Amino acid sequence: MAERRMLSKKIFQSRKFLMMPFEAQALYTHLILSSDDDGVVEAFPIVRMIGAKEDSLGLLVVKKFILPLNDDMVYFITDFEEQNKIRADRVQPSRYRELLLEKTGLVVEGKRVTSQKKYIDGQVTDKCLTDDGQVTDKCPHSIGKDSIGKDSIVESRSANDDEKNLIFKKLKEAFGEMSVNGTMVEEVERLLQQYGQELVVLALDKTILNAGKSLRYTMSILQRWDSQGLRTAEQIRVADEEYERKKSNKTQVDPYGNIPSWSNLRPENQKEPEPEMSDEEYERRLKEFLASE
């Protein structure tokens, strides 16, 4: 296994990388330095060695810098091939190569694994390779029978990634990118399994609208819907419309509803004020009153 590793400025100076906490950046660097020639690394000793939190590891997974291969904290550096081009005659295959091929859909090219191959009738020819085993761009492109159905690592997970990207976007919008960590991602995964993506996304939208401060607020929304028997977005929409209708009717209730019906404070019990008496009328009535005495 090579003792040196290359680091790409394209990766390390990208916004996605620089927006991560320093601990996650440092962890990613150490993972690359400790990876084997296939880009596979055992993360547990690295996490312990630098004192990193597993939340940082989870963030790297969410950001797609690494891909988990099993439950023993073995990961694949997704951009390893872009950053490190190792000569074919110097590659030492990873002890996890079979697992890597199974989980990622990568293909074996000579002694290396790669996500891209140059095909002529389904085969890589010697004319397509340089002296050090690198594939050139001089070969005509055609899809052979062996390549049908083999997707790249990105393509093989595209549908899954679209869903996760939407959830991650909502989480960042609701709580801020720096607040999204491994623990939060694990909790969201549990919510997705329990309630489904449609309701989780809808609950995150409600959280954003109402300025909820934590994932607990989102969970409380989902639990309330569940207790009310609301299982689909349509049922929730109808329930919301009914709530708004009742709320609107409540504001139109008689403002004197708490005042007894006999009270003079109610408008219908108030008498019209008598018109003001003129001076002439006052003197006439006074004379009539004195005369009657």
Buried (B, 14 or more C-beta within 10 A) or exposed (E): EBEEBEEEEEBBEEEEBEEBBEBBBBBBBBBBEBBBBBBBBBBEEBBEEEEBBBBBBBBBBBBBBBBBBEEEBBBBBBBBBBBBEBBBEEBEBBEBBEBBBEBBBBBBBEBBBBBEBBBBEEEBEEEBBEEEBEBEEEBEEEEEEEBEEBEBBEEBBEEEBEEBEBBBEBBBEBBEBEEBBBBBBEBBEEBBEEBBEBBBBBBBBBBBEEEBEEBEBBBBBBEEBEEEEBBEEEBBEEBEEEEEEEEEEEEEEEEEEEBEEEEEEEEEEEEEEEEEEEEEEEEEEEEEEEEEE
